[in-house]
Amino acid sequence: MKNGVVLVIIAVALALTAGPVFAGGGGEEQAAGPQKVVLRYTSLRTEDAERENRINAVFMEKHPNIQIKFEPIKNSEYDTALKTSLETGVGADIMILRSYDGGRQIYDAGYIYELNDLVPNLRSDFTANSVATWATEDGVSYGLPYFGSITGVWTNLEIFSEHGLQEPVTWDEFIQLSRKLKNAGETVLAHGTNEQWVLTETLLCDLGPNFYGGEKTRQKLINKEIKYTDPLFVKAYEKMKELIEFFPPNYQAIDYVTMQQMFINGQAALWIAGSWELGIIRDSGLEVGWFGPPVEKKGDRMQYAFYADLGLGLNKATQYKDEGVEFLRWVATPEHASLLANELPGMFPPLKVKFDIADPLALEIVQIAQRPDVDTTGQLMWEKLSRQEPSGATLENEAMQKFMNGTWSAKEATAHVQKGLDTWYY
């Protein structure tokens, strides 16, 4: 890999897939010299603060009249904080938007600008599926695609080498590998059930698609051709329960940050999580590998969860629309894409134009999606099924937690989700 840098075209179908509280709108600060417009930029990724500040410093160097103030909020608190800030008129100028229904709710409430004319290259330079993730049915774009990510299984290479292990291909190989590690006294999986979203986003919709049928089944669910009580979903739930044997003691109390720290501190052999963790893992110095979700049997096509994760919206209440547009236009350039891909390795900007990915493992992760034996898919409940209450995402989160903690059976869990969706979607 010449100079450790590879020029790639990321054209995969992404749509197939405690920080400060909001405190007033954009303002101006008196610096040594001319006044600067301060654009407040909020995100749900507190862990990215240093990296985002480095990225945005490049923009500020070129636009000395604009200061980007990055104000992240804890993931689990973000949605409520964002909506409250917008309702009370103190929302940030630039905001991270969740994909599909999460972002659509912000647009439908009238809080963000339409971007078709404000970012001229949005539709030409971004993948069509990523554009559609933050657009209405009649083609109005309200979010600028920011990045997508992939879920799979991280491996501690030192532990793998110590026990002579190889990456599993099938589910049975995965279980056998896990049992070998457990019998050798290792903590196998850095996983817990304390936070509901972890169970859906990094377990059910990561490893589960190989059992419920991936993208084809997701589309059937969206189109009301099947229900969530379908045997395929029941089977996927039951397969996820097989992993409890390899969770750490007292796993019910383990939250996501604890999972993260367990793995990067070398206290577990495997971590079912997303490519978005690569930057933090690199900072830790841990030597890691990665494999995609194990298929049910050899010869099956891998269903690889590649998510259109986050977009950017521009607050209609901003005092600095022109400066906000200038920032969004910069985000839509190959320069920003290269900065993001390398400051936040494991995040993949959905541009069709060329940009650099320097980290070889990040490149390996995304190239799996381009293999001929791999199909990409997305989160089950992010598209259409979470547009109203009770949202499919909330129902699924509740169901997975009670199921994994032994309160409900797989059939009871899937029935809970379907009962909620029946009140408004079916």
Order of alpha helices (4+ residues) and beta strands (2+ residues): beta-beta-beta-alpha-beta-alpha-beta-alpha-alpha-alpha-beta-alpha-alpha-alpha-alpha-alpha-alpha-alpha-beta-alpha-beta-beta-alpha-alpha-beta-alpha-beta-alpha-alpha
